[in-house]
C-alpha cells in the first residue's frame, strides 16, 4: 500500500521534526489512515498486526490535540500490562521530544504509588496505565477525568481476556461524554465489539487487510521435540544461527525458571521475567535486554504484548501457547519495523493438533524442519573460525609471531601440528559441549495430519468407517480367505444350528466312556408324570432355558428367607416403607 508522507497527514511542524529525528521515512498503513481521522475528532477502531506502528498512530494525534497550557490530564491510555504501559509512555516521550512542557507518566501496579500521586497532582497531560492502578487513583481522588478529551484502549482484546471488563467500563463511564474514544488491537472478538458498541460514538473502523495475521518477514518453523530434549534443541538453534537478541516463551513460571537456569548453566547470557518477579526486577531485566547485556530473555506471555525491541531476531515457543491469539502476539516480538525474524515452535504428540488450529487461525502454513545435529554445529563452528582467520589474513592486521613459531619448531613440532593445536584451542573457546538426544537417532517421519483429532481424517469419517460393513478395517482390505474346516466336522454345525428335536437333523452318537456310567434314555414327554398337564413340546419354556423353573424358584426362595433388618429395633427407629 502506497502511503502519503507524514507532512500530508495534518501534523504540526514540531511533530514532523520529531518523526524525522526518529528516522521514520513514511507512515505505515495504519498510521496513514488513522491520524487524519483522529485529528478530525472521530472515534476510531484500528485493527492491524503487531509491529505495524499502532502506538504512533494514536500517539502523534494525541500530542497535537492536548492543550499544554492546561495542567490537567487530557489523554488517558489504557494498557493490559505494566511492560506495555512503560513502552507506550517511552514512545510518547520520543514522539514529543519537540513538544515543550509535555508531561506524560506511566501508572501501573508494583511501583511506589506515592511517586505517582505526586506527578498526578502536579498535572500530567497524558497518563498511560493499567486499569487496576487507574481505578485505585480514581478512588483516592488523585486522578481527575473531568478534562479528558481522548481515551485510548491499546490491546483492548487482551484487557478483556485478563478480566478488566468491569474496570474498563467504570473508567469509560466516568470519562466525559464529549470525549474521543480510540480502540486499537491486533485482533477483534465479540467482547471488543460489544465494548465498542456501548462506548463508541459511531467509530470509523480501519482494518489493514492481510492474507495472514503474522508479519510476512518472519519465517516460521516447528520441530517435533520431546520435553527432555527441548533445552538441547534451543542451544543448537542458538549456536547454528546466533541471533542478536532472542525471546523464549514458556507457559508456566516454573518452566521459565527451569529453562533460564539451564541456559545460564550452558554459558548463555540469559535472564527471566514472569509474574512472581517484582516490578523493579522486571524493569532492570528489560533494561539489560535492550542494552544487549542479556541476549536471551525467557518469559511468560506477560511480555508478549509489552516488548517493542527492534533487535529481536528470534522467538522460541518453548511451550506451544493454548490460544492462537497468543501465538500471533508472541512471534510479533520479532520482524518489527520491516526487519526479518524467525519463529521456532516445539511440538510433540497431541500438540500437532494445536499447531493445526494455529495454522488455520493465522491462515498460513508453518514449515516443518529437521533438528540440527552435532555435526551441523561443528561444521558451523569450523566455517566461522576459517572465515575469521581468512578475513584477518586478507586484511593484514595481525602481529608477527614468527619467534614463537620458531621456538615450537626447534622443539620438533611441525607447522601443521602447531596450526592444528591453535585451531583446537579456538574451537574449544568458541564451541559448546553438546549432548546426544533421542531425536538424533530418529529418522524424519512423514508429516502427520493436524487437521483434527486423528491421522485418518475427521471424527465423523472415522466413526463412519467403523460401521457394520467393514468393522473399521477399511475398504481396501483384501478379502478374507476360506475358513479352515472345523475339527468336529459338519455334525457339530448341524447340531448347533438346527432344532434339537427336528426329524431331519442327524445325530452322531458319541462312544461311551468306560469310566463313566451311561446316561439313561430320555422318556417321551407324555410318559413323564412329573410334568404339568397341558404342557406341549411347542410351548415356550419358563425362564428362557431348560433350567429356568429351578432358577426362578431359587430366587423366590431367597427372597422369602431375606433377613429382616428392623427386627429387634424400637418402633421409632424402624425404616418406614415407601
C-alpha positions in Angstrom: 0.0 0.0 0.0 1.4 3.4 -1.1 1.1 5.8 1.8 1.5 9.6 1.7 4.2 11.5 3.6 3.8 12.5 7.2 3.7 16.1 6.1 0.4 15.4 4.3 -1.4 13.9 7.3 -2.1 17.3 9.0 0.6 17.0 11.7 2.2 20.2 13.2 5.8 21.1 12.3 7.3 20.3 15.7 5.8 16.8 15.5 7.2 16.3 12.0 10.7 17.3 13.2 10.4 14.6 16.0 9.3 12.0 13.4 12.2 12.9 11.2 14.7 12.6 14.1 13.4 9.1 14.8 14.2 8.1 11.3 10.6 7.4 10.0 10.6 7.9 6.3 6.9 7.2 5.5 3.9 6.3 7.6 2.7 2.7 7.9 -0.8 1.9 6.5 -2.5 2.1 10.0 -0.8 5.5 10.7 -1.7 6.9 7.3 -5.4 6.0 7.8 -5.9 6.7 11.5 -4.0 10.0 12.0 -6.3 12.2 9.8 -9.5 10.7 11.3 -8.3 11.3 14.9 -7.3 14.9 14.1 -10.9 15.4 12.7 -12.3 14.4 16.1 -13.8 11.0 15.1 -13.8 7.8 17.1 -11.6 5.1 15.5 -11.2 1.3 15.7 -7.8 0.3 14.4 -7.1 -3.3 13.6 -3.6 -4.2 12.5 -0.9 -6.8 13.2 1.8 -6.3 15.8 4.8 -4.2 14.9 2.8 -2.1 12.4 3.2 1.2 14.3 -0.1 1.5 16.2 1.5 3.5 19.0 2.5 6.3 16.7 -1.0 6.1 15.1 -2.6 7.3 18.3 0.4 9.0 19.9 1.0 11.7 17.3 -2.6 13.0 17.1 -2.8 12.8 20.9 0.2 15.1 21.2 -1.3 17.5 18.8 -4.8 17.6 20.5 -3.8 18.3 24.1 -3.6 21.8 25.5 -0.1 22.3 27.0 -1.2 25.4 29.0 -3.8 23.4 30.9 -2.0 21.3 33.6 -4.7 18.6 33.7 -4.9 15.0 32.4 -6.4 15.3 28.9 -5.4 12.0 27.3 -5.8 8.6 29.0 -4.2 5.5 27.5 -5.2 2.0 28.9 -2.8 -0.9 28.5 -3.1 -4.5 29.7 0.3 -5.0 31.2 2.9 -3.0 33.1 5.6 -3.5 30.4 3.3 -2.2 27.7 2.5 0.8 29.8 6.2 1.7 30.1 6.8 1.0 26.4 3.9 3.3 25.3 4.9 6.1 27.6 8.5 5.9 26.4 7.3 6.1 22.8 5.1 9.1 23.7 8.2 10.9 25.1 10.2 10.1 21.9 7.5 11.4 19.7 7.1 14.5 21.9 10.8 15.5 22.1 10.0 18.8 20.3 6.8 19.4 22.4 7.9 21.9 25.1 6.2 21.5 28.5 4.9 18.0 27.9 4.3 15.7 30.9 3.4 12.0 30.4 3.7 9.4 33.1 3.1 5.6 33.3 0.8 4.4 36.1 0.8 0.7 37.0 0.8 -1.7 39.9 4.0 -2.8 41.6 5.6 0.7 41.6 5.5 3.2 44.5 2.1 4.9 44.5 3.3 8.0 46.3 5.5 9.0 43.5 2.7 8.5 41.0 0.4 10.6 43.2 3.0 13.4 43.3 3.2 13.5 39.5 -0.6 13.4 39.0 -1.1 16.3 41.4 1.4 18.4 39.5 -0.6 17.8 36.4 0.2 15.3 33.7 -1.1 15.9 30.2 -1.0 12.2 29.2 -1.5 9.2 31.6 -0.6 5.7 30.5 -1.6 2.9 32.9 -3.2 -0.4 33.7 -6.9 -0.4 34.6 -6.4 -1.7 38.1 -4.0 1.1 39.2 -6.0 3.8 37.4 -9.1 2.6 39.4 -7.0 3.0 42.6 -6.1 6.6 41.8 -9.7 7.4 40.8 -10.9 6.1 44.2 -8.2 8.1 46.0 -9.2 11.2 44.1 -5.7 11.7 42.7 -6.8 11.1 39.1 -9.4 13.6 37.7 -11.1 12.7 34.5 -13.1 15.9 34.2 -10.8 17.3 31.4 -10.3 14.1 29.5 -10.5 14.7 25.7 -9.2 11.4 24.5 -9.4 7.8 25.8 -7.3 5.2 24.0 -7.6 1.4 24.6 -4.4 -0.3 23.4 -4.8 -4.1 23.1 -8.4 -3.9 24.1 -9.0 -7.7 23.5 -6.1 -8.6 25.8 -7.5 -6.5 28.6 -10.9 -8.2 28.2 -9.1 -11.6 28.3 -7.3 -10.6 31.5 -10.6 -9.8 33.3 -10.5 -6.0 33.1 -14.0 -5.6 31.7 -15.6 -4.1 34.8 -12.7 -1.7 35.3 -12.7 -0.6 31.7 -16.4 0.0 31.8 -16.2 2.0 35.0 -13.3 4.2 33.7 -15.1 4.8 30.4 -18.3 5.6 32.3 -16.6 8.2 34.4 -15.0 10.0 31.4 -16.9 12.9 29.9 -19.4 12.1 27.1 -17.8 14.6 24.7 -14.5 12.6 24.6 -13.0 10.8 21.7 -12.5 7.0 22.1 -9.9 5.1 20.1 -9.7 1.3 20.1 -6.5 -0.4 18.8 -5.8 -4.1 18.7 -4.2 -6.8 16.6 -7.3 -9.0 16.8 -11.0 -8.5 17.2 -13.5 -10.6 19.1 -17.1 -10.3 20.3 -16.2 -8.8 23.6 -14.4 -5.9 21.9 -17.3 -5.4 19.5 -19.8 -5.1 22.5 -17.4 -2.6 24.2 -17.2 -0.5 21.0 -21.0 -0.6 20.5 -21.6 0.6 24.1 -18.9 3.2 24.4 -18.0 4.2 20.9 -19.6 7.2 19.0 -20.1 5.8 15.5 -16.4 4.9 15.2 -14.6 4.6 11.9 -13.3 1.1 11.6 -9.9 0.7 9.9 -8.8 -2.9 9.2 -5.5 -3.5 7.4 -6.4 -6.4 5.2 -3.7 -9.1 5.1 -3.7 -12.7 3.8 -2.2 -13.7 7.1 -2.2 -12.4 10.7 1.5 -12.6 11.0 4.2 -10.4 9.5 5.5 -11.7 6.2 9.1 -11.1 7.1 9.0 -13.7 9.9 10.0 -17.2 8.9 8.1 -19.8 11.0 9.3 -23.3 11.7 8.3 -26.2 14.0 10.2 -29.1 15.4 9.0 -32.4 16.9 10.8 -32.4 20.2 10.3 -34.3 23.5 10.2 -32.2 26.7 13.6 -33.5 27.9 15.3 -32.6 24.7 13.9 -29.0 24.3 16.8 -27.2 26.0 19.4 -29.0 23.8 17.5 -28.1 20.7 17.2 -24.5 21.8 21.0 -24.5 22.3 21.7 -26.0 18.9 19.5 -23.4 17.2 21.2 -20.6 19.0 24.6 -21.9 18.0 23.9 -22.6 14.4 22.2 -19.2 13.7 23.2 -16.8 16.6 20.6 -14.0 16.9 21.4 -10.6 18.3 18.5 -10.9 20.8 16.1 -13.8 21.4 13.0 -14.4 23.5 12.0 -17.9 24.8 8.3 -18.1 25.7 7.1 -20.7 28.2 3.5 -21.3 29.5 4.3 -21.5 33.3 6.6 -19.6 35.7 8.2 -22.9 36.8 9.1 -23.7 33.2 10.6 -20.2 32.8 12.9 -20.7 35.8 14.0 -24.2 34.7 14.7 -23.1 31.1 16.6 -19.9 32.2 18.7 -21.8 34.7 19.6 -24.5 32.1 20.6 -21.8 29.6 22.8 -20.0 32.1 24.5 -23.3 33.1 25.3 -23.8 29.4 27.1 -20.5 29.2 24.4 -18.3 27.6 23.7 -14.8 28.7 20.0 -15.2 29.8 17.5 -13.8 32.3 13.8 -14.2 33.0 10.6 -12.2 33.7 7.3 -13.6 35.0 4.6 -12.7 37.4 6.5 -13.6 40.6 9.3 -11.2 39.9 8.9 -7.7 41.3 8.3 -4.8 39.0 11.7 -3.2 39.8 13.4 -6.5 38.9 11.5 -6.8 35.7 12.4 -3.3 34.7 16.1 -4.0 35.4 16.0 -7.2 33.3 14.3 -5.4 30.4 16.8 -2.6 30.5 19.7 -5.2 30.3 17.9 -6.9 27.4 17.6 -3.7 25.5 21.2 -2.8 26.1 22.4 -6.2 24.9 23.8 -7.2 28.3 21.3 -10.0 28.4 21.0 -11.7 25.0 18.2 -14.3 25.8 15.0 -13.4 27.6 12.9 -16.3 29.0 9.4 -15.1 29.7 5.7 -16.0 30.1 3.0 -14.4 28.0 3.2 -11.4 30.4 5.8 -9.9 28.0 4.2 -11.0 24.7 2.4 -7.6 24.2 4.8 -5.4 26.1 8.1 -5.5 24.3 8.9 -3.3 21.4 12.6 -4.0 20.7 13.7 -4.0 17.1 16.8 -6.1 17.6 14.9 -9.3 18.5 15.9 -11.7 15.7 14.3 -14.9 17.0 11.4 -16.1 19.1 11.2 -19.6 20.6 7.8 -21.1 21.5 9.3 -23.5 24.1 5.7 -24.4 25.0 3.1 -24.0 22.4 0.5 -21.4 23.5 -3.0 -22.5 24.4 -4.6 -19.7 22.5 -3.8 -19.0 18.8 -4.0 -15.2 19.5 -1.1 -15.6 21.9 0.9 -17.2 19.1 0.3 -14.1 16.9 1.5 -11.7 19.7 4.5 -13.9 20.6 6.0 -14.0 17.2 5.1 -10.3 16.7 8.1 -9.5 19.0 10.4 -10.2 16.0 10.4 -8.9 12.5 9.4 -5.4 13.7 9.8 -2.2 11.6 10.4 -4.1 8.4 13.2 -6.3 9.8 13.4 -10.1 9.3 12.9 -12.6 12.1 12.5 -16.3 12.8 10.0 -18.1 15.0 10.6 -21.6 16.2 7.9 -23.8 17.8 8.4 -27.1 19.7 5.6 -29.7 19.4 5.3 -33.4 20.4 2.4 -35.8 20.4 -1.0 -34.2 20.6 0.5 -30.7 20.3 0.4 -31.2 16.5 -3.4 -30.7 16.5 -3.0 -27.4 18.4 -0.5 -26.4 15.8 -3.1 -27.1 13.2 -5.6 -24.8 14.9 -2.9 -22.1 15.0 -2.3 -22.5 11.2 -6.0 -22.2 10.5 -6.2 -19.1 12.6 -3.2 -17.3 11.0 -4.1 -18.7 7.6 -0.6 -19.7 7.0 1.4 -23.0 6.8 4.1 -23.4 9.4 7.1 -25.2 7.9 8.4 -28.4 9.5 12.2 -28.5 9.9 14.8 -31.1 10.9 16.6 -30.7 14.2 20.3 -29.7 13.7 22.8 -32.5 14.6 26.1 -32.2 16.4 27.9 -32.5 13.1 25.9 -29.5 11.8 27.0 -27.4 14.8 30.6 -28.5 14.4 30.5 -27.6 10.8 29.1 -24.2 11.6 31.9 -23.6 14.1 34.5 -24.6 11.6 33.1 -22.2 9.0 33.1 -19.3 11.5 36.7 -19.9 12.5 38.0 -20.3 9.0 36.1 -17.2 7.8 37.5 -15.1 10.7 41.1 -16.4 10.0 40.7 -15.7 6.3 39.4 -12.2 6.9 42.4 -11.4 9.3 44.9 -12.8 6.7 43.4 -10.7 3.9 43.4 -7.5 5.9 46.9 -8.0 7.1 46.1 -6.6 10.6 47.9 -9.1 12.8 51.2 -9.2 14.7 54.2 -11.3 13.6 54.6 -14.3 16.0 57.4 -15.9 14.0 59.7 -16.1 17.1 57.0 -18.2 18.8 56.7 -20.5 15.8 60.5 -20.9 15.6 60.7 -21.9 19.3 58.0 -24.6 18.8 59.6 -25.8 15.6 63.0 -26.1 17.4 61.3 -28.5 19.8 60.4 -30.8 17.0 56.8 -29.6 16.2 55.8 -29.1 12.6 53.9 -26.1 11.3 50.8 -28.3 10.6 50.8 -29.6 14.2 51.1 -26.0 15.6 48.2 -24.8 13.4 46.1 -27.8 14.4 46.7 -27.1 18.1 45.8 -23.4 17.7 42.6 -24.3 15.8 41.7 -26.8 18.6 42.1 -24.0 21.2 39.9 -21.7 19.2 37.2 -24.3 18.8 37.2 -25.1 22.5 36.9 -21.5 23.4 34.1 -20.8 20.9 32.2 -24.0 20.9 30.0 -25.7 23.5 30.0 -29.3 24.7 26.7 -30.7 23.3 24.8 -33.7 24.4 23.1 -36.5 22.5 19.3 -36.6 22.4 17.0 -39.4 21.3 15.8 -37.4 18.3 19.3 -37.8 16.8 18.7 -41.4 16.1 15.2 -41.0 14.7 14.5 -40.5 11.0 12.3 -37.7 9.9 8.9 -39.2 9.6 6.3 -38.0 7.2 4.2 -35.1 8.4 1.1 -36.1 10.4 -2.3 -34.7 9.5 -3.0 -31.9 12.0 -6.5 -31.0 10.8 -8.4 -32.9 13.5 -8.2 -35.4 16.3 -6.6 -38.3 14.3 -4.4 -39.2 11.5 -7.1 -40.6 9.1 -9.5 -37.7 9.0 -12.3 -36.2 11.0 -14.1 -37.9 13.8 -17.2 -38.3 11.7 -15.3 -40.0 8.9 -13.6 -42.4 11.3 -16.9 -43.4 13.0 -18.4 -43.9 9.6 -15.6 -46.2 8.6 -16.2 -48.3 11.6 -19.7 -49.2 10.6 -21.2 -52.7 10.3 -20.0 -53.1 6.7 -16.2 -53.1 7.3 -15.9 -53.1 11.1 -13.3 -50.3 10.8 -10.9 -52.4 8.7 -11.0 -50.1 5.7 -12.4 -50.6 2.3 -9.1 -51.5 0.7 -8.6 -54.6 2.9 -8.1 -57.8 0.9 -10.9 -60.3 1.0 -10.7 -63.0 3.7 -9.6 -66.4 2.6 -11.6 -69.6 3.0 -12.3 -70.8 6.6 -10.5 -73.8 7.9 -12.7 -76.8 8.4 -13.9 -77.4 11.9 -12.3 -80.2 13.8 -15.7 -81.7 14.6 -16.9 -81.7 11.0 -20.4 -80.8 9.8 -22.0 -82.8 12.5 -21.2 -80.2 15.1 -22.5 -77.5 12.8 -25.8 -79.2 12.2 -26.1 -79.9 15.9 -25.6 -76.2 16.9 -27.7 -74.6 14.1 -30.7 -76.9 13.7 -33.5 -77.6 16.2 -32.8 -80.3 18.7 -35.9 -82.3 18.0 -36.0 -81.9 14.3 -36.5 -85.1 12.4 -34.3 -84.0 9.5 -31.2 -83.3 11.7 -28.9 -86.3 12.1 -27.2 -87.0 15.4 -23.9 -88.8 15.8 -23.7 -90.9 18.9 -20.6 -90.4 21.0 -18.7 -93.5 22.0 -19.4 -94.5 25.6 -16.6 -94.0 28.1 -15.8 -96.9 30.3 -15.2 -94.9 33.4 -18.5 -93.0 33.3 -22.0 -94.6 33.7 -24.2 -94.3 30.7 -27.0 -91.7 30.7 -30.5 -93.2 30.9 -32.7 -92.9 27.9 -34.9 -89.9 27.6 -38.5 -90.7 28.1 -41.3 -89.2 26.0 -43.0 -86.2 27.5 -46.3 -87.9 27.6 -44.9 -90.8 29.7 -43.4 -88.4 32.4 -45.9 -87.9 35.2 -43.9 -85.1 36.9 -44.7 -82.7 34.0 -47.8 -80.5 34.5 -50.8 -81.3 32.4 -51.4 -79.4 29.2 -47.7 -78.8 28.5 -46.8 -79.4 24.9 -43.5 -79.7 23.2 -44.1 -76.4 21.3 -44.9 -74.4 24.5 -42.2 -71.9 25.5 -40.1 -72.8 28.4 -40.4 -70.8 31.6 -37.3 -68.9 32.5 -35.8 -68.9 29.0 -33.9 -72.2 29.2 -34.2 -75.7 30.4 -33.3 -74.8 34.0 -35.5 -71.7 34.1 -38.0 -73.0 36.6 -35.3 -74.1 39.1 -33.6 -70.7 38.9 -36.8 -68.7 39.4 -37.8 -70.9 42.3 -34.5 -70.3 43.9 -34.8 -66.6 43.6 -38.3 -66.7 45.2 -37.0 -68.8 48.0 -34.1 -66.5 48.6 -36.5 -63.5 48.8 -38.6 -65.2 51.4 -35.6 -66.0 53.6 -34.2 -62.5 53.5 -33.2 -61.2 56.9 -35.4 -58.5 58.5 -33.0 -55.6 59.3 -35.6 -53.9 61.5 -36.1 -57.0 63.8 -35.5 -56.1 67.4 -35.4 -52.4 66.9 -37.8 -50.0 68.6 -40.7 -48.7 66.6 -39.4 -45.2 66.2 -36.1 -46.4 64.6 -37.7 -48.8 62.1 -37.5 -47.8 58.5 -40.8 -46.7 57.0 -41.8 -48.3 53.8 -42.3 -46.1 50.9 
